[in-house]
Amino acid sequence: MNVQVIKQGDQPEWAVIPYKIYLELVEKAEMLQYVQDYDSAEVQHALHDVRFY
């Protein structure tokens, strides 16, 4: 992957990546968020079903 790093002084400040790679990363991040939301909902549902006697 072709990445350009832009520094502020001697510290990395920005990373410039090809647009196609950016879109792939956005898609993967969205999918990860869907999975996390599902897992959270599943836990909440399971906790709701717990009955205390």
Backbone as CSV, one residue per row, in Angstrom:
resi,resn,N_x,N_y,N_z,CA_x,CA_y,CA_z,C_x,C_y,C_z
1,MET,0.849,-1.167,0.000,0.000,0.000,0.000,0.896,1.231,0.000
2,ASN,0.512,2.193,-0.782,1.256,3.440,-0.888,0.694,4.431,0.120
3,VAL,1.475,4.761,1.161,1.042,5.679,2.206,2.018,6.837,2.275
4,GLN,1.473,8.039,2.349,2.306,9.220,2.534,2.060,9.718,3.953
5,VAL,3.128,9.878,4.727,3.022,10.380,6.092,3.486,11.830,6.103
6,ILE,2.643,12.682,6.636,2.969,14.106,6.758,3.278,14.378,8.219
7,LYS,4.419,14.999,8.454,4.865,15.224,9.827,4.706,16.679,10.235
8,GLN,4.506,16.875,11.517,4.527,18.189,12.152,5.773,18.175,13.018
9,GLY,6.785,18.879,12.588,8.086,18.744,13.253,8.632,17.372,12.926
10,ASP,8.913,16.592,13.956,9.379,15.224,13.695,8.356,14.176,14.134
11,GLN,7.104,14.604,14.351,6.038,13.682,14.745,5.050,13.484,13.593
12,PRO,4.627,12.246,13.321,3.615,12.014,12.294,2.314,12.724,12.655
13,GLU,1.738,13.441,11.714,0.506,14.200,11.957,-0.648,13.672,11.103
14,TRP,-0.359,13.296,9.864,-1.377,12.825,8.923,-0.848,11.629,8.138
15,ALA,-1.757,10.746,7.734,-1.419,9.664,6.815,-2.343,9.788,5.606
16,VAL,-1.778,9.848,4.429,-2.547,9.954,3.192,-2.493,8.594,2.508
17,ILE,-3.680,8.038,2.250,-3.767,6.713,1.633,-4.588,6.811,0.353
18,PRO,-4.452,5.834,-0.530,-5.274,5.835,-1.737,-6.767,5.780,-1.384
19,TYR,-7.574,6.459,-2.186,-9.012,6.563,-1.917,-9.679,5.189,-1.864
20,LYS,-9.279,4.284,-2.728,-9.861,2.935,-2.737,-9.630,2.239,-1.394
21,ILE,-8.441,2.379,-0.847,-8.126,1.786,0.458,-8.961,2.460,1.545
22,TYR,-9.102,3.773,1.447,-9.946,4.511,2.402,-11.369,3.943,2.412
23,LEU,-11.952,3.748,1.234,-13.311,3.217,1.152,-13.404,1.822,1.756
24,GLU,-12.398,0.992,1.524,-12.375,-0.350,2.108,-12.317,-0.280,3.634
25,LEU,-11.521,0.640,4.160,-11.418,0.797,5.614,-12.737,1.284,6.216
26,VAL,-13.409,2.210,5.532,-14.701,2.702,6.003,-15.711,1.559,6.030
27,GLU,-15.736,0.759,4.983,-16.668,-0.371,4.918,-16.405,-1.357,6.057
28,LYS,-15.148,-1.656,6.319,-14.802,-2.580,7.405,-15.161,-1.992,8.764
29,ALA,-14.953,-0.702,8.948,-15.293,-0.053,10.214,-16.805,-0.082,10.436
30,GLU,-17.581,0.144,9.382,-19.038,0.093,9.492,-19.489,-1.315,9.848
31,MET,-18.891,-2.315,9.216,-19.255,-3.703,9.517,-18.926,-4.032,10.970
32,LEU,-17.779,-3.587,11.442,-17.400,-3.817,12.830,-18.409,-3.160,13.767
33,GLN,-18.865,-1.966,13.443,-19.863,-1.288,14.273,-21.161,-2.076,14.300
34,TYR,-21.582,-2.628,13.163,-22.794,-3.454,13.126,-22.654,-4.663,14.041
35,VAL,-21.495,-5.302,13.997,-21.248,-6.479,14.837,-21.276,-6.084,16.313
36,GLN,-20.646,-4.979,16.659,-20.642,-4.525,18.052,-22.051,-4.166,18.516
37,ASP,-22.826,-3.515,17.674,-24.207,-3.173,18.023,-25.041,-4.434,18.231
38,TYR,-24.855,-5.419,17.362,-25.584,-6.685,17.496,-25.210,-7.376,18.796
39,ASP,-23.913,-7.459,19.078,-23.453,-8.105,20.307,-24.018,-7.407,21.542
40,SER,-24.036,-6.088,21.516,-24.571,-5.321,22.639,-26.061,-5.592,22.821
41,ALA,-26.795,-5.617,21.729,-28.228,-5.900,21.801,-28.476,-7.314,22.302
42,GLU,-27.650,-8.242,21.879,-27.792,-9.630,22.312,-27.566,-9.744,23.819
43,VAL,-26.563,-9.056,24.340,-26.290,-9.065,25.782,-27.458,-8.443,26.534
44,GLN,-27.958,-7.304,26.050,-29.085,-6.655,26.713,-30.310,-7.567,26.714
45,HIS,-30.528,-8.258,25.620,-31.657,-9.186,25.540,-31.470,-10.331,26.527
46,ALA,-30.263,-10.863,26.610,-29.980,-11.959,27.536,-30.167,-11.500,28.982
47,LEU,-29.716,-10.295,29.299,-29.872,-9.775,30.657,-31.349,-9.553,30.991
48,HIS,-32.114,-9.170,30.006,-33.542,-8.954,30.227,-34.238,-10.272,30.524
49,ASP,-33.750,-11.357,29.924,-34.366,-12.668,30.106,-33.970,-13.344,31.409
50,VAL,-32.966,-12.813,32.102,-32.533,-13.416,33.363,-33.612,-13.162,34.403
51,ARG,-34.016,-14.220,35.049,-35.059,-14.093,36.080,-34.441,-14.367,37.427
52,PHE,-34.729,-13.505,38.350,-34.225,-13.669,39.721,-35.345,-14.244,40.574
53,TYR,-35.029,-15.313,41.291,-36.022,-15.966,42.137,-35.751,-15.670,43.585
